[in-house]
């Protein structure tokens, strides 16, 4: 065995690029076998945030083992069963029962834990018990892509044709959105900026809304939507129910809780701002000019779909173009692409017509695709939160996933900061040209 720069080599064979690269590590690990450790179970840490909220998520979870255990209509149970949903995820088991009882719910959970279904079910039950010719429920989300996917989930679960939904987002034609609202859409799924604009122009009324969902509220605050959320909330009835979902629980989120929620049932799934335990984390120390060759090797040796994150729009175009020229099925999504192009890229990736999606962080929280096998951080994100949300695109629900991070020499300090912030230590590999015998 020819020795590399560190103590042991995982393989004595070059991986087919020129000059040949090899993985090296101080710990023995057969990367090319594609085997992963069994995933750890998601842990439920739930408690009430107020002494007046008597039931906590753990108590609900004790008797909720199947979707049929929920206190929902038979029609909705049949629809859920037809979609092959059998066992609720922890966040669903914890959040749905108190939400059905009309309680406010504050849930901190990682992406991929089933949050969307946990608020759509209570909304459907609320709509079934309420008669109104205007919006009864409002869901606010940070991005168009995420809003569109939530709208799709709602349509798939809805059993009543009268429960129309209006999608309110920027970058899309106003006419169809406003027409649906004027026709009496029961649910509005919106990004804050466009909805606030409609309110300023007095094109929409929200005085009949009975349930408000703030999904990925931490991301909305990061994007500067706090004033818009406040103005929207001021237009809602004080007696409404509020469901709030966040991956983190910092001072800004606590302020949102104080302003908009009443004695919420507090649910915490796993650890806030921690990578999912279902995802195998690995880092490759590789020089910038070798990143693409390494990516090609991972694609050739691995299976399933790949989501590749880069830092810039130009980088996304460049990586996707090189992959296509090499014969791979790849597409890209970033802020400079039109909404139609972004929609088409997401659709083709989710349907499996493209194996690889190259994306900037604008899409990190807007991608909800169940089959992502491997996330690649081609460029390291600047902050730990973006790292968590990137790798949260794989290992969703109970599935397993791999997250590989490429770290050039100039990026390794950023990598160490992320590891310290998250209190993690990723398995490391060094990609080097083999030394002569």
C-alpha positions in Angstrom: 0.0 0.0 0.0 1.4 3.4 -1.0 1.2 5.9 1.8 -0.5 9.3 1.4 -0.2 12.3 3.5 -1.9 10.8 6.5 -1.6 7.5 8.2 -4.0 5.2 6.4 -5.5 5.0 2.9 -9.0 3.7 2.3 -8.1 2.4 -1.1 -5.0 1.6 -3.1 -6.8 2.3 -6.4 -6.9 5.7 -8.1 -10.4 6.9 -8.7 -10.1 7.6 -12.4 -9.2 11.3 -12.7 -5.9 12.9 -13.8 -3.9 13.2 -11.7 -5.6 10.4 -9.8 -7.1 11.2 -6.4 -7.4 9.0 -3.4 -9.2 9.3 -0.1 -7.1 9.2 3.0 -8.0 9.3 6.6 -6.6 8.6 10.0 -9.5 6.2 10.7 -10.4 3.2 8.6 -13.6 3.7 6.6 -14.7 2.0 3.4 -16.4 5.0 1.7 -16.7 3.2 -1.7 -18.8 0.4 -0.1 -21.6 3.0 0.2 -22.6 1.6 3.6 -24.0 3.8 6.3 -24.4 3.3 10.0 -27.9 2.6 11.1 -29.6 5.9 11.8 -30.4 6.9 15.3 -34.0 7.4 16.2 -35.3 11.0 16.3 -35.7 11.9 19.9 -38.8 13.7 21.2 -38.1 16.4 23.7 -41.4 18.0 24.4 -42.8 20.2 27.2 -45.3 22.9 27.7 -44.0 26.5 27.5 -46.6 27.6 30.1 -48.0 26.1 33.3 -51.5 26.7 32.0 -50.9 24.3 29.0 -51.6 21.0 30.8 -51.0 18.5 28.0 -47.6 18.3 26.4 -46.5 16.7 23.2 -45.0 13.6 24.9 -48.4 12.9 26.5 -50.2 13.1 23.2 -47.5 10.9 21.6 -48.2 8.1 24.1 -51.5 7.4 22.5 -50.9 8.4 18.9 -49.3 5.6 17.1 -51.1 5.7 13.8 -52.8 8.4 11.7 -56.1 6.6 12.4 -55.7 7.6 16.1 -56.1 11.3 15.3 -59.5 12.8 16.0 -60.1 13.7 12.4 -62.9 12.9 9.9 -63.3 9.5 8.4 -62.9 11.0 4.9 -59.6 12.5 5.9 -58.4 9.3 7.4 -59.2 7.5 4.2 -57.4 10.1 2.1 -54.3 9.7 4.4 -54.4 6.0 4.1 -54.7 6.2 0.3 -51.4 8.2 0.3 -49.8 5.4 2.3 -49.3 7.5 5.4 -49.5 5.1 8.4 -47.3 6.1 11.3 -47.0 9.8 12.2 -43.6 11.3 12.7 -42.8 12.7 16.1 -43.6 16.2 15.2 -46.9 15.1 13.7 -47.7 13.0 16.8 -46.9 15.9 19.0 -48.4 18.8 17.2 -51.6 17.5 15.6 -53.6 16.6 18.7 -53.2 19.9 20.5 -53.7 21.8 17.2 -57.0 19.9 16.7 -58.1 21.0 20.1 -57.6 24.6 19.2 -54.4 25.2 21.2 -51.5 27.3 19.9 -48.5 25.2 19.1 -44.8 26.2 19.0 -42.7 23.5 17.4 -38.9 23.5 16.9 -38.0 20.7 14.5 -35.4 20.0 11.9 -36.5 20.0 8.2 -37.7 16.7 6.9 -39.6 15.7 10.0 -43.1 16.1 8.6 -44.0 19.6 9.7 -46.2 20.3 6.7 -48.6 17.6 7.4 -48.8 18.5 11.0 -50.4 21.8 10.2 -52.4 20.9 7.1 -54.4 18.3 9.0 -55.7 20.8 11.6 -56.4 23.3 8.9 -58.5 20.8 6.9 -60.5 19.9 10.1 -61.0 23.6 10.8 -62.3 24.2 7.3 -64.7 21.3 7.6 -66.3 22.8 10.7 -66.5 26.4 9.5 -68.7 28.0 6.9 -67.2 31.2 5.3 -66.9 32.9 1.9 -63.5 34.2 2.8 -60.1 33.0 4.0 -60.4 30.9 7.2 -56.7 29.9 7.3 -53.5 31.6 6.4 -50.0 30.0 6.0 -47.0 32.2 5.8 -43.7 30.8 4.4 -40.3 32.3 3.4 -40.0 31.3 -0.3 -42.1 30.8 -3.3 -40.9 27.2 -3.8 -41.9 26.3 -0.3 -45.3 27.9 -0.6 -45.9 26.1 -3.9 -45.0 22.8 -2.3 -47.3 23.4 0.7 -50.1 24.3 -1.7 -49.6 21.0 -3.5 -49.6 19.0 -0.2 -52.9 20.7 0.7 -54.5 19.9 -2.6 -53.4 16.2 -2.3 -55.0 15.9 1.1 -58.1 18.0 0.6 -61.3 15.9 0.2 -63.7 18.8 -0.3 -63.7 20.7 -3.6 -65.2 23.7 -1.8 -61.9 24.2 0.1 -60.2 26.3 -2.5 -56.7 27.6 -2.0 -55.0 30.8 -3.2 -51.2 30.9 -3.7 -50.0 34.5 -3.0 -46.3 34.9 -4.0 -44.1 37.4 -5.7 -42.7 36.7 -9.1 -46.0 35.4 -10.3 -49.0 37.1 -12.0 -51.3 39.0 -9.6 -54.5 38.4 -11.6 -55.0 34.7 -10.9 -54.1 35.1 -7.2 -56.5 37.9 -6.6 -59.2 36.2 -8.6 -59.0 33.1 -6.3 -59.2 35.3 -3.2 -62.2 37.2 -4.5 -64.0 33.9 -5.3 -63.7 33.0 -1.6 -60.5 30.9 -1.2 -60.7 29.2 2.2 -56.9 29.0 2.5 -54.3 31.5 1.6 -50.7 30.2 1.3 -48.4 33.2 1.0 -45.0 34.8 1.3 -45.1 37.9 3.5 -44.0 40.5 1.0 -46.6 39.9 -1.6 -49.4 39.5 1.0 -48.4 42.7 2.7 -48.5 44.5 -0.6 -52.1 43.3 -1.2 -53.1 44.5 2.2 -51.6 47.9 1.6 -53.5 48.2 -1.6 -56.7 47.0 0.1 -57.0 44.0 -2.3 -57.5 41.4 0.4 -59.2 41.1 3.8 -58.1 38.7 6.6 -60.6 39.5 9.2 -62.2 36.0 9.1 -58.9 34.1 9.5 -59.2 31.6 12.4 -55.9 29.8 12.1 -52.5 31.3 11.3 -49.4 29.2 10.5 -45.9 30.7 10.6 -43.7 28.0 8.9 -39.9 28.4 8.9 -40.4 31.6 10.9 -36.7 31.8 11.7 -36.0 32.0 8.0 -38.6 34.7 7.4 -37.1 36.8 10.2 -33.6 36.3 8.7 -34.9 37.5 5.3 -36.2 40.7 6.9 -39.9 39.9 7.0 -40.5 40.8 10.6 -42.3 44.1 9.8 -44.4 42.5 7.1 -45.4 39.7 9.5 -46.4 42.2 12.2 -48.6 44.2 9.7 -50.2 41.0 8.5 -50.9 39.8 12.1 -52.4 43.2 12.9 -55.1 42.5 10.3 -56.1 39.1 11.8 -58.6 38.5 14.6 -57.1 38.4 18.1 -59.0 35.2 18.8 -57.3 33.2 16.1 -55.2 30.1 16.7 -51.5 30.3 15.8 -49.1 27.4 14.9 -45.5 28.4 14.7 -42.7 26.2 13.3 -39.0 27.0 13.5 -35.6 25.2 13.3 -34.2 27.5 16.0 -35.4 29.2 19.1 -33.5 32.4 19.6 -34.5 35.8 21.0 -36.3 36.8 17.8 -38.4 33.7 17.9 -39.3 34.2 21.5 -40.4 37.7 20.7 -42.7 36.3 18.0 -44.1 33.9 20.6 -44.8 36.7 23.0 -46.5 38.9 20.4 -48.6 36.4 18.5 -49.2 33.3 20.6 -51.3 32.4 23.7 -49.9 29.7 26.1 -48.6 27.5 23.2 -47.9 23.8 23.6 -44.2 23.6 23.2 -42.8 20.8 21.1 -39.1 20.1 20.5 -38.1 17.3 18.2 -34.5 16.4 18.7 -32.1 19.3 19.1 -32.6 22.8 17.7 -30.1 23.7 15.1 -28.5 20.3 14.9 -28.0 18.1 11.8 -30.4 15.2 11.5 -29.2 12.0 13.1 -30.4 10.2 10.0 -27.7 11.8 7.9 -24.1 10.6 7.6 -21.8 13.6 7.7 -18.4 13.5 5.9 -15.9 16.1 4.9 -13.4 16.0 2.0 -10.3 18.2 2.2 -9.8 19.0 -1.4 -8.3 21.8 -3.4 -10.7 24.1 -5.3 -9.6 22.9 -8.7 -10.2 19.2 -7.8 -13.8 19.7 -6.5 -15.5 18.9 -9.7 -13.5 15.7 -10.3 -14.4 14.6 -6.7 -18.1 15.4 -7.4 -18.0 13.3 -10.6 -16.5 10.4 -8.6 -19.2 10.6 -6.0 -21.8 10.5 -8.7 -20.2 7.5 -10.4 -19.7 5.5 -7.2 -23.0 6.5 -5.4 -26.6 5.9 -6.1 -29.8 8.0 -6.1 -30.3 11.7 -6.6 -27.9 14.4 -5.7 -28.5 18.0 -4.5 -25.4 20.1 -4.9 -25.1 23.5 -3.1 -22.9 26.2 -4.3 -22.4 29.8 -3.1 -23.1 31.8 -6.2 -25.5 32.0 -9.1 -22.6 31.8 -11.5 -21.2 28.8 -9.7 -24.5 27.0 -10.0 -24.6 27.6 -13.8 -20.9 26.6 -14.2 -21.2 23.3 -12.2 -24.5 22.3 -13.8 -23.1 23.0 -17.3 -19.9 20.9 -16.7 -22.0 18.0 -15.4 -24.3 18.1 -18.4 -21.2 18.1 -20.7 -19.9 15.1 -18.9 -23.1 13.2 -19.7 -24.9 13.7 -16.4 -28.6 14.6 -16.0 -28.4 17.9 -14.2 -30.3 21.2 -13.8 -29.9 24.3 -11.7 -32.0 26.7 -9.6 -31.0 30.1 -8.3 -32.3 33.6 -8.0 -31.5 34.8 -11.5 -33.7 32.1 -13.1 -37.3 33.0 -13.9 -40.0 31.5 -11.8 -41.1 29.3 -14.7 -37.5 28.0 -15.0 -37.3 27.4 -11.2 -40.6 25.6 -11.2 -39.5 23.4 -14.1 -36.2 22.5 -12.5 -37.8 21.5 -9.2 -40.4 19.5 -11.0 -38.0 17.6 -13.2 -35.8 16.9 -10.1 -38.7 15.7 -7.9 -40.0 13.5 -10.7 -36.6 11.9 -11.3 -36.1 13.3 -14.8 -32.9 15.0 -13.6 -30.7 13.1 -11.1 -28.8 16.2 -10.0 -30.0 19.6 -8.9 -27.4 22.4 -8.4 -28.7 25.1 -6.2 -27.8 28.3 -4.2 -29.1 28.9 -0.7 -32.1 30.6 -2.1 -33.5 27.1 -2.6 -32.2 25.5 0.6 -35.5 25.7 2.5 -37.7 25.6 -0.6 -36.9 22.1 -1.7 -39.1 19.3 -0.4 -38.2 16.2 -2.3 -38.5 12.9 -0.6 -35.9 10.9 -2.6 -32.7 13.1 -2.2 -30.0 10.5 -1.4 -27.0 12.7 -1.2 -26.4 16.4 -0.4 -23.1 17.9 -1.5 -21.8 21.2 -0.1 -19.6 22.1 -3.1 -19.0 25.4 -1.4 -19.2 25.8 2.4 -22.0 28.0 3.7 -21.0 31.0 5.8 -23.2 30.2 8.8 -24.1 27.0 10.7 -27.9 27.5 10.2 -27.5 27.4 6.4 -25.4 24.2 6.8 -28.2 22.5 8.8 -30.9 23.5 6.3 -28.8 22.4 3.3 -28.2 18.9 4.7 -31.8 18.8 5.9 -32.8 18.1 2.3 -31.7 14.4 2.8 -32.4 11.9 5.5 -36.0 13.1 5.7 -38.5 11.5 7.9 -37.1 8.0 8.7 -34.9 7.6 5.6 -31.2 7.7 5.5 -28.9 10.1 3.7 -25.4 11.3 3.1 -24.1 14.8 3.3 -20.6 15.5 1.9 -18.8 18.8 2.4 -15.9 19.9 0.1 -13.4 22.1 2.0 -10.6 23.8 0.2 -7.7 25.2 2.2 -9.3 28.7 2.3 -12.6 27.2 3.5 -11.4 25.1 6.4 -11.6 27.9 9.0 -15.3 28.3 8.1 -15.8 24.6 8.4 -14.3 24.6 11.9 -16.5 27.5 12.9 -19.6 25.5 11.8 -18.4 22.4 13.7 -17.9 24.4 16.9 -21.2 26.1 16.5 -23.1 22.8 16.1 -20.9 20.9 18.5 -20.2 18.2 15.9 -17.1 16.6 14.4 -17.5 15.3 10.9 -15.6 12.3 9.5 -12.7 13.7 7.4 -11.0 12.6 4.3 -8.1 14.1 2.5 -8.1 14.0 -1.3 -4.5 13.8 -2.5 -2.5 12.7 -5.5 -0.8 9.4 -4.5 2.9 9.4 -3.9 5.1 7.3 -6.1 6.1 3.9 -4.8 
